[in-house]
Amino acid sequence: YKVRPLHSAAVLAEHLPTCMYRLPNLHRAPGAAASPQEEVDPSLQALESRQEEILKRLYELKSAVDGLSKMIQTPDADFDVTNIIQTDEFPPLTTNGADLDLMLGKDYGALKDVVINANPSLPPLSLLVIHSLLCERYKILSAVHTHSSVKSVPENLLKCFGEQTKKKPRHEYQLGFTLIWKDVPKPQMKFSIQTMCPIEGEGNIARFLFSLFGQKYNAVTSTLIDSWVDTALFQLKEGSSKERGAVLRSMNAALGKSSWLVGNELTVADVVAWCALQQTGAANTAPANVQRWMKSCENLAPFSSVMKLLK
């Protein structure tokens, strides 16, 4: 059947290609002139001026940050912050620990599982120490598995969490801790398998696990702890003999002022540094303060249990 066209070809040719055909403006009063000044919305003008003000402030902040970055690179900014925090208070470990729902997300009654992949040729000793410390604070369901990418695992590593003989129902535990010996270049951790990318590196995992104790530090203390963790892993454990000697001297100086590396309480820096010394074999040649500190660590059960893995 045939349909009559709504507009003639001449009308379409006149307005193509910008539009098919014109329609009256529904937002303008009938008969009103189309003045550009009258069509500008005051709220739009206010929004534009606010955007310009924000961009101006961002430009000022960028200039200030650029100035600070240039200042930090100068030798004058290279000072030792340990001298300015001697009067700070270092809070001890809280008795109740952290809120696991807040740290790991709410699973509505399901057990929260921390899954760690590690290479048996480079066992992450610090994670084993922190696991033992966590067992003193929480009810943890521990398990060790071997991935198919690994041909053989030493017997002591298969039993690094001890004998799990008295297993209770899964819902009676607060946290699941699963270690999988796998052929990976560096340790990897997940606590939400579907929704998160892995946390990589022994130091990063150790920081996260130690945060489950609920310790709160000020900015300077947190920076010192992070610095010692990185120093232990990249210079003490993986560095040259010259770098290792410099780190031992720095540790000896710090431990001459306090019982632990940062303040008067055990932190993740002590755990990582102690494990790095054990794995490098530099424990026997360490200075006096470092030797005393190492004995203090070994008097704690989590450290002494890990020492059995080294024999």
Order of alpha helices (4+ residues) and beta strands (2+ residues): alpha-alpha-alpha-alpha-beta-alpha-beta-alpha-beta-beta-beta-alpha-alpha-alpha-alpha-alpha-alpha
